[in-house]
Amino acid sequence: MKLIYILTPLAPLVGAIAAGFFGKQLGRTNSHRVTIAGVAIAFLLSVIALIKNIGGDSAVFNETIYTWMVSGNIKFEVGFLVDRLTVVMMTVVTSVSLMVHIYTIGYMHDDPGYQRFFSYISLFTFAMLMLVMANNFMQLFFGWEAVGLVSYLLIGFWYKKPTAIFANLKAFLVNRVGDFGFLLGIAAVVMYTGSLNYYDAFAAAPSLTGETMEIIPGFAWSVLTVTCICLFIGAMGKSAQIPLHVWLPDSMEGPTPISALIHAATMVTAGIFMVARMSPLFELSETALTFVIVIGSLTALLMGLIGIVQNDIKRVVAYSTLSQLGYMTVALGASAYSAAIFHLMTHAFFKALLFLAAGSVIMGMHHEQDIRKMGGLKKYMPVTYWTSLIGTLALIGFPGFSGYFSKDAIIESVHASEIAGSGFAYICVLLGVFITAFYSFRMFFLVFHGKERMDQHTREHLHESPSVVTVPLVLLAIPSVVLGALTIGGMLFGHYFGDSIFVAAEHDVLEKVGEHYHGPLSFVLHGFKTPALYLALAGTLAAWFIYLRKPELAEFFSSRFGFVHRLLENKYGFDDFNQKVFAGGSLKLADKLWSVGDVKMIDGMMVNGSANKIGVFSALIRTVQSGYLYHYAFAMIIGLLAMLSVFIFTT
Amino acid sequence: MPILSIIIWLTILGGVLVLFVGDNRCRPVALAISVVAFLFSLPLYFGFDKTTAQMQFTENVAWLPSFDINYALGVDGIAMPLILLTTFINIIVVISAWEVIKDKPAMYLASFLIMTGFMVGVFAATDAILFYIFFEATLIPMFLIIGIWGGPRRVYATIKFFLYTFLGSVFMLVALIYLYSKAGSFSIAAFHELPIAANAQTLIFLAFFVAFAVKIPMWPVHTWLPDAHVEAPTAGSAVLAAIMLKMGGYGFLRFSLPVVPDASAQLAWLMILLSLIAVVYIGFVALAQSDMKKLIAYSSISHMGFVTLGMFIVFGIVTNSTGSETTSHAVMGVEGAMVQMISHGFISAAMFLCVGVVYDRMHSRQIADYGGVVNTMPVFAAFMVFFAMSNAGLPGTSGFVGEFMVILASFKANFWFAFLAATTLILGAAYTLWMVKRVIFGEVANDNVAALTDVNRREKCMLAILAAMVLFFGLWPQPLVDVMHASIEHLVQHVTVSKL
């Protein structure tokens, strides 16, 4: 088994190296062949691991691959922990990655950086696998930063675009703010538990419950709360939670396949995975859980609202991703870790589907991304249309679709939760359901139905995308429909995750929800008794009425509630604030520190200043040495007189 | 076999030989000498006994017996990696100068070879006077390199560089003579064992501090470095950043900490404060630079902040708690400082060489003159992004290892130390990647950029070697940490015992 686990991440790495360093020699076709082969191998191996794990043999694999370093009695290792949580993540990552690899053949067909792109996405797959398979905090951080690096490279893939290279720098720096917290969290774990290894750290954690630390003198804070919040700040960066969400919408400057793979399905869910992995720590701090649930619900609600006013097809999907990540975070805060991972899994498929469908639309529209210039695409792109519909229904939680099960499970869990902040979260996630349905169908109707608003030239060239694009869409549509119904029983209520997720008995909301669970069908029927379903329907109807039936209503609302509209269009001012205060402020500070601190104070006054003082002093001394004999003679006489007078007066 | 002497004198005499060979044939000769010197330094690693903190490969010849001054050499786990780094960088330097230096190449290469010999001498000397002589001697070739092959403001830069560093080391000489008068010997090992009163310790500490703080450099005596870097030729900058700064760090480890541990402990708060200022303040200052070399110079100072932080955090950890676990964290801090020094040797050299590559083509270091270099120099751009990422401390590169260790260790001393040190994660990425954005990415900015040609075989080779080292120690730092462990553990135990 060890060999299989080592080969799983290495296969994409080999592909990445081949396409990256020898792309020119290999040529386009061979480059995509070798990378796809690498990812396909990783996918097959992941499935083997999954099957083995489900089929009874749930023995956890936890072994060191090599010792990175030993310093100060702490072992820094590279090693794998493969348990039931890991195999789910491995399968999700490799399957979506495989679909995206195939899709890329079509989407990047004419791009000069074809080989480079394949190399990057394979490298990403490697990094992401290292992240989810880690058995210690150092390797987790390693993978964490490595996916950040690839994300940086891919957002800036079209390096000539000024917006792209702005967005990738922004993404990297905002993520680094999160990593800053994350690193401190890791440092806290190491210092208080004495180990980087998950199991050792988790085992030592319960003994820390009473321990406090004074960060600000006089205030004793629980060590575990500080640790968990620091770790969660890392998750907020990577999983784009308020206020560190600002990089994700801008990341849409990258090519669409990576928006699907990295910025929807996998990398952005790394934070969710991490918190689930750290459940033995988070369960010990209710304060941290409250923090998590509040941040999550704010993200879920506020980001969904922005989605309503976006007109760029990719940005609508991006804001919907933000909002869905909020849902997952809420689930984490409610201690429903399994529900979070469950939603992560279903979301990975239907959101990748939506992004790839959006990419297909963009290709058909000749790289036009404004949904106001689309409309009526249904008859030109039937496969894209139907798969998009499936993705949208899954997203809004239409009964029976995979998103329904995962989202409803989260809402029910929050309802059952008694953690502080869960009441607020419940309202947010319910409102979020209406908003999700509204913006999703707004986009859907504007793109596929109604008047054809594109120009004549574009209309004439509209056609369905090639099969390398549509086949992945269909393949992703299947799990978007059935995955939820097939896996909800085992994953949420069948103790699938076993020991890989730890929930304290008093927080176990899924236990409570599970009491009413009698199979997927009854879960669907039960949905008809809850507000969520009706809110989703209301959202859909509202979108239909406003954008298809009475388009003038949209105008009316945006002018009538101009203030709200502007607030949403400005994204609550986060970007402006960051740009002015953090970016602008630090540049100003930097400039002042340099021009005043270094140039004026240190160099001007101290260094060159003392050099100048010596110069002035020596000039003064120099005047004394004039070279004229009578000056010296005169000075000698005065000196002699002075000495004599001293001699006379003292005696 | 006296390996250390062979390395030192092979390079020094080799430098003289290069002078005689003349400008036409000096390059292959210099390369051969540098490679042979590096090969001779390899046995230091492979024959090193890593279980002991004792000096190894020792040599001892009486030099001025009346003052008990000896030509005494030897290495422990702290000095040995630095010597290997020195001889390694020397090869890169010779390659980097190959066809770039057209004016007096023989003198140029000879200066570097001779300087390498002196620098190895600094790390290998176990006699204080020998150390002092080598320490000062390194100034001369560097003075010549900046003064002859430097940029337009080279006179100002050389005087600043020389006076600054020379002034610092004069204080050190006074301290060394005082120590001799007490110990009756110039052997550094004797200084380590010498009991010293509290007042004297403070004065000695300050004398050493002036010498080494200028060298490494620490805030606020750092302003000579950006000027020297900007005016120095490419290879001069590379050696200055990669090796010469480390002489300051090495000095702290060899003299300040073990000779006057009580004063070090007493003044650790000041050192930690200055280190954190270096990380944060200098990080901001780097952000404001418009000259690539100045930016990298400031980034060096900021990274050296981690070196001094890792060393003096020892006392913060020790006073905070007791027990065997304590010293182990302190060991991690010092080891982190050492790893940071070695790693910075590769990364800063590579960054300066990268700037040199485009400077040779465009004759400008101004960021504003560039833009969209990736369009015309894709291979170079890949290297530049890689080294920029390692400068920003990306895991998987050696730049991460030392910072990670120092941050972990400083968390044990105080949350805020770790907090401030960790800001480098943001600041380091900000100034480095912002520069990359403005230089490398974007549309071709002007005709000069459009006319650029990508790196040639020589440049590719030298950057690839450095990249391989950065990656190797990023993926597996164990071989590096392993050899220094015994020495550093011994050092930490030594400094926790009072000498009063």
Interface residues (C-beta under 8 A of the other chain):
Chain A: Y66 T67 W68 M69 V70 S71 G72 N73 I74 M138 F141 F142 E145 A146 L149 Y152 L153 G156 Y159 K160 P162 I165 F166 L169 F172 L173 R176 V177 D179 F180 L183 L184 I186 A187 A188 V190 M191 G194 M213 I215 S586 L587 L589 A590 D591 L593 W594 S595 G597 D598 I602 D603 M606 V607
Chain B: K160 Y164 P220 T223 W224 Y281 F284 V285 A286 L287 A288 Q289 E325 S328 H329 A330 V331 M332 G333 E335 G336 G372 V374 N375 V385 M389 L394 P395 G396 F400 V401 F404 M405 I407 L408 A409 F411 K412 F415 W416 A418 F419 A422 T423 L425 I426 A429 A430 L433 W434 K437 I440 F441 G442 E443 L475 W476 P477 Q478 V481 D482 H485
